[in-house]
Amino acid sequence: MDYLANLTDEELAQSGLPEAEEELIRRFSNLVKKCCRPLFLAGGDSEDLTQEGMLGLLSAVRTFDDKGGASFQTYAERCIKNRLYSAVKRDGKGGNKILNDSVPIDDEVITQRGLRELEDLIINREYTSELILKIRSSLSRFENQVIKLYLDGLPYSQIAEKLNKPEKSIDNAVQRVRRKLNLK
């Protein structure tokens, strides 16, 4: 594996070797963590986001084509962020709601365990709804608009265009949201 250390990221990605995949994942695992920092999943934890980011990185490793003109790092970062934004968006829309919120029903219609799970589910939904309301109420109308578009995966330039504001205003709004929500 020492010979892999001398190869560029692009050469590793193009090689198709399993050990090259491992080397790229090792090299870019910090990038995944960096991309995860500003995001959160309601009801999830940072490990869930890290796993989503690692799947994005693996996708980048397996689909990179240097003919596109981008460096592997640029391509990997875009794949990681796309995967993370999709996960956050899916979580916000309840994309896994049917599977995550199901309560097992057996022959006795609803068991005692099922009732406890249903009660926990209702409490968790209430907590999540309260948390979302707190977040939305702590942000200005402009910050809410910016963060929604940002979580939809739009770059600052497109957000600025949609809201008819300078990019610097968008960046400032994102930074304020991070401070208000105590995100690093």
Contacts in CASP RR format, 6 or more apart in sequence:
PFRMAT RR
TARGET T0000
AUTHOR 0000-0000-0000
METHOD contacts of the structure
MODEL  1
MDYLANLTDEELAQSGLPEAEEELIRRFSNLVKKCCRPLFLAGGDSEDLT
QEGMLGLLSAVRTFDDKGGASFQTYAERCIKNRLYSAVKRDGKGGNKILN
DSVPIDDEVITQRGLRELEDLIINREYTSELILKIRSSLSRFENQVIKLY
LDGLPYSQIAEKLNKPEKSIDNAVQRVRRKLNLK
1 19 0 8 1.000
1 23 0 8 1.000
4 12 0 8 1.000
4 19 0 8 1.000
4 20 0 8 1.000
4 23 0 8 1.000
5 23 0 8 1.000
7 15 0 8 1.000
7 20 0 8 1.000
7 23 0 8 1.000
8 72 0 8 1.000
9 24 0 8 1.000
9 27 0 8 1.000
9 71 0 8 1.000
9 72 0 8 1.000
9 73 0 8 1.000
10 64 0 8 1.000
10 66 0 8 1.000
10 71 0 8 1.000
10 72 0 8 1.000
12 20 0 8 1.000
12 21 0 8 1.000
12 23 0 8 1.000
12 24 0 8 1.000
12 72 0 8 1.000
13 20 0 8 1.000
13 24 0 8 1.000
13 60 0 8 1.000
13 61 0 8 1.000
13 64 0 8 1.000
13 66 0 8 1.000
13 72 0 8 1.000
14 64 0 8 1.000
14 66 0 8 1.000
21 58 0 8 1.000
21 61 0 8 1.000
21 62 0 8 1.000
24 57 0 8 1.000
24 61 0 8 1.000
24 72 0 8 1.000
24 76 0 8 1.000
25 54 0 8 1.000
25 57 0 8 1.000
25 58 0 8 1.000
25 61 0 8 1.000
28 57 0 8 1.000
28 73 0 8 1.000
28 76 0 8 1.000
29 54 0 8 1.000
29 57 0 8 1.000
31 57 0 8 1.000
31 73 0 8 1.000
31 76 0 8 1.000
31 77 0 8 1.000
31 80 0 8 1.000
32 50 0 8 1.000
32 53 0 8 1.000
32 54 0 8 1.000
32 56 0 8 1.000
32 57 0 8 1.000
32 80 0 8 1.000
33 50 0 8 1.000
35 53 0 8 1.000
35 77 0 8 1.000
35 80 0 8 1.000
35 81 0 8 1.000
35 84 0 8 1.000
36 46 0 8 1.000
36 49 0 8 1.000
36 50 0 8 1.000
36 53 0 8 1.000
36 84 0 8 1.000
37 183 0 8 1.000
37 184 0 8 1.000
38 178 0 8 1.000
38 183 0 8 1.000
38 184 0 8 1.000
39 49 0 8 1.000
39 84 0 8 1.000
39 85 0 8 1.000
39 88 0 8 1.000
39 151 0 8 1.000
40 46 0 8 1.000
40 49 0 8 1.000
40 88 0 8 1.000
40 181 0 8 1.000
40 183 0 8 1.000
41 48 0 8 1.000
41 49 0 8 1.000
41 87 0 8 1.000
41 88 0 8 1.000
41 91 0 8 1.000
42 91 0 8 1.000
42 92 0 8 1.000
42 128 0 8 1.000
42 131 0 8 1.000
42 132 0 8 1.000
43 91 0 8 1.000
43 124 0 8 1.000
43 128 0 8 1.000
44 91 0 8 1.000
48 87 0 8 1.000
49 84 0 8 1.000
49 87 0 8 1.000
52 83 0 8 1.000
52 84 0 8 1.000
52 86 0 8 1.000
52 87 0 8 1.000
53 80 0 8 1.000
53 83 0 8 1.000
53 84 0 8 1.000
55 83 0 8 1.000
56 79 0 8 1.000
56 80 0 8 1.000
56 82 0 8 1.000
56 83 0 8 1.000
56 84 0 8 1.000
57 76 0 8 1.000
57 79 0 8 1.000
57 80 0 8 1.000
59 79 0 8 1.000
59 83 0 8 1.000
60 72 0 8 1.000
60 75 0 8 1.000
60 76 0 8 1.000
60 78 0 8 1.000
60 79 0 8 1.000
60 80 0 8 1.000
61 76 0 8 1.000
63 79 0 8 1.000
64 72 0 8 1.000
64 75 0 8 1.000
64 76 0 8 1.000
66 72 0 8 1.000
70 78 0 8 1.000
81 153 0 8 1.000
82 153 0 8 1.000
85 151 0 8 1.000
85 152 0 8 1.000
85 153 0 8 1.000
88 151 0 8 1.000
89 151 0 8 1.000
89 152 0 8 1.000
89 153 0 8 1.000
90 96 0 8 1.000
94 100 0 8 1.000
101 121 0 8 1.000
103 110 0 8 1.000
103 114 0 8 1.000
103 117 0 8 1.000
103 118 0 8 1.000
103 121 0 8 1.000
104 111 0 8 1.000
104 113 0 8 1.000
104 114 0 8 1.000
104 117 0 8 1.000
105 111 0 8 1.000
105 114 0 8 1.000
110 118 0 8 1.000
135 181 0 8 1.000
136 144 0 8 1.000
138 180 0 8 1.000
138 181 0 8 1.000
139 147 0 8 1.000
139 177 0 8 1.000
139 180 0 8 1.000
142 163 0 8 1.000
142 173 0 8 1.000
143 173 0 8 1.000
143 176 0 8 1.000
143 177 0 8 1.000
143 180 0 8 1.000
145 163 0 8 1.000
146 159 0 8 1.000
146 163 0 8 1.000
146 170 0 8 1.000
146 173 0 8 1.000
146 174 0 8 1.000
146 177 0 8 1.000
147 173 0 8 1.000
147 174 0 8 1.000
147 177 0 8 1.000
149 158 0 8 1.000
149 159 0 8 1.000
149 162 0 8 1.000
149 163 0 8 1.000
150 159 0 8 1.000
150 174 0 8 1.000
154 162 0 8 1.000
156 167 0 8 1.000
156 170 0 8 1.000
156 171 0 8 1.000
156 174 0 8 1.000
157 167 0 8 1.000
159 170 0 8 1.000
160 166 0 8 1.000
160 167 0 8 1.000
160 169 0 8 1.000
160 170 0 8 1.000
163 170 0 8 1.000
177 183 0 8 1.000
178 184 0 8 1.000
END
